[in-house]
Amino acid sequence: MKKTQLFNIAISKIMKFVNKLILISYNNDKQDQALMQESLIAVIKMLYPFVPHFSFSIWKYLSKNEENIDFLPWPKVVPEAILSKLKNTIVIQINGKKRHTVLFLKNTPKEDILDTILKETKIKKYIGTKSIKKNNLYP
């Protein structure tokens, strides 16, 4: 593969990352602000080998630390941070008492969530053959 093709692939991957950042629902809370700040700093670090002067100037403006961008480590992926935005925690209560919690991807159909919950061994022992009277899953 030619060096120019590697350059194009790297820029393309950075662009895809930035496009995904744009699509993230931004709630303007402190956690979202911190995540966006870290993401933008990672983008600047990734752009640095390609556009060093531009990246250096932006780095000085956005970065809170005074380190030189030349000596900073390459950004690392933190899957937990990504997954926390994609999942919902569902608390399962039986007779008003918390019995179990389950993680689901956001936008999982209500029927799939209910099926999975009913298959949980911790829940089976409480429900047995009884039917569910009240189901307060998200609308």
C-alpha positions in Angstrom: 0.0 0.0 0.0 1.3 3.4 -0.9 2.1 6.0 1.8 -0.6 8.4 0.3 -3.2 5.7 0.8 -2.3 5.3 4.5 -2.5 9.0 4.9 -6.0 9.0 3.3 -7.1 6.1 5.5 -6.0 7.8 8.7 -7.7 11.1 7.8 -10.9 9.1 6.8 -10.9 7.3 10.2 -10.5 10.7 12.1 -13.3 12.2 10.0 -15.6 9.2 10.9 -14.8 9.7 14.6 -15.6 13.4 14.4 -18.9 12.6 12.6 -19.8 10.2 15.4 -19.0 12.9 17.9 -21.4 15.2 16.2 -24.2 12.6 16.4 -23.9 12.1 20.1 -26.8 13.5 22.1 -25.3 16.2 24.1 -27.1 17.0 27.4 -24.9 19.8 28.5 -24.2 18.2 31.9 -20.7 18.0 33.4 -20.1 14.4 32.3 -21.0 15.2 28.7 -18.8 18.3 28.7 -15.8 16.3 30.0 -16.4 13.6 27.5 -16.6 16.0 24.6 -13.4 17.9 25.9 -11.5 14.6 26.0 -12.7 13.6 22.6 -11.7 16.9 21.0 -8.3 16.7 22.6 -7.9 13.1 21.2 -8.9 14.4 17.7 -6.2 17.2 18.0 -3.6 14.6 19.0 -4.5 12.4 16.1 -4.4 15.3 13.6 -1.0 16.5 14.9 1.1 14.4 12.6 -0.8 15.6 9.6 -1.3 19.3 10.4 1.2 20.1 13.2 1.0 23.9 13.3 -2.8 24.0 13.3 -3.0 21.3 15.9 -0.4 22.9 18.1 -2.3 26.2 18.1 -5.6 24.5 18.9 -4.0 22.4 21.6 -2.8 25.5 23.4 -6.3 27.0 23.3 -8.3 23.9 24.3 -5.9 22.0 26.6 -5.9 22.7 30.2 -2.4 21.3 30.9 0.7 23.1 29.8 2.5 20.1 28.4 3.8 20.3 24.9 1.7 18.2 22.5 5.0 16.8 21.0 5.6 14.7 24.2 2.1 13.4 24.9 1.1 9.8 24.5 -1.2 8.7 21.7 -5.0 8.6 22.7 -6.3 5.3 24.0 -9.9 4.0 23.6 -11.9 3.6 26.8 -14.7 1.2 25.9 -16.5 1.8 29.2 -17.0 5.4 28.4 -18.5 4.6 25.1 -20.7 1.8 26.3 -22.1 3.9 29.2 -23.7 6.2 26.6 -25.3 3.3 24.7 -26.8 1.4 27.6 -29.7 1.7 30.0 -29.8 0.1 33.4 -33.2 -1.5 34.2 -34.0 -2.2 37.8 -36.3 -5.1 38.3 -38.7 -4.9 41.3 -41.0 -7.6 42.4 -43.6 -6.7 45.0 -41.9 -3.3 45.5 -38.5 -4.7 46.3 -35.4 -4.5 44.1 -34.5 -8.0 42.9 -32.1 -7.5 40.0 -30.6 -5.0 37.6 -30.0 -5.6 33.9 -28.1 -3.6 31.2 -29.7 -3.1 27.8 -28.7 -1.2 24.7 -30.8 1.9 24.3 -33.7 1.5 21.8 -34.0 -2.3 22.6 -37.6 -3.3 21.9 -39.7 -3.6 24.9 -40.6 -7.2 24.1 -37.0 -8.3 23.9 -36.3 -6.7 27.3 -39.2 -8.5 28.9 -38.3 -11.8 27.3 -34.7 -11.5 28.6 -35.8 -10.5 32.1 -38.2 -13.4 32.3 -35.4 -15.8 31.4 -33.1 -14.5 34.2 -32.8 -17.2 36.9 -32.9 -14.7 39.7 -36.3 -13.5 38.4 -37.7 -17.0 37.7 -37.6 -18.0 41.3 -39.8 -15.0 42.3 -42.2 -15.2 39.4 -42.6 -18.9 38.9 -45.7 -19.5 36.8 -47.4 -16.3 37.8 -48.2 -13.6 35.2 -46.9 -10.1 35.3 -49.6 -7.6 36.3 -47.7 -4.4 36.0 -45.0 -3.6 33.5 -43.3 -0.2 33.8 -40.7 -0.4 31.1 -40.0 2.8 29.3 -42.7 3.7 26.8 
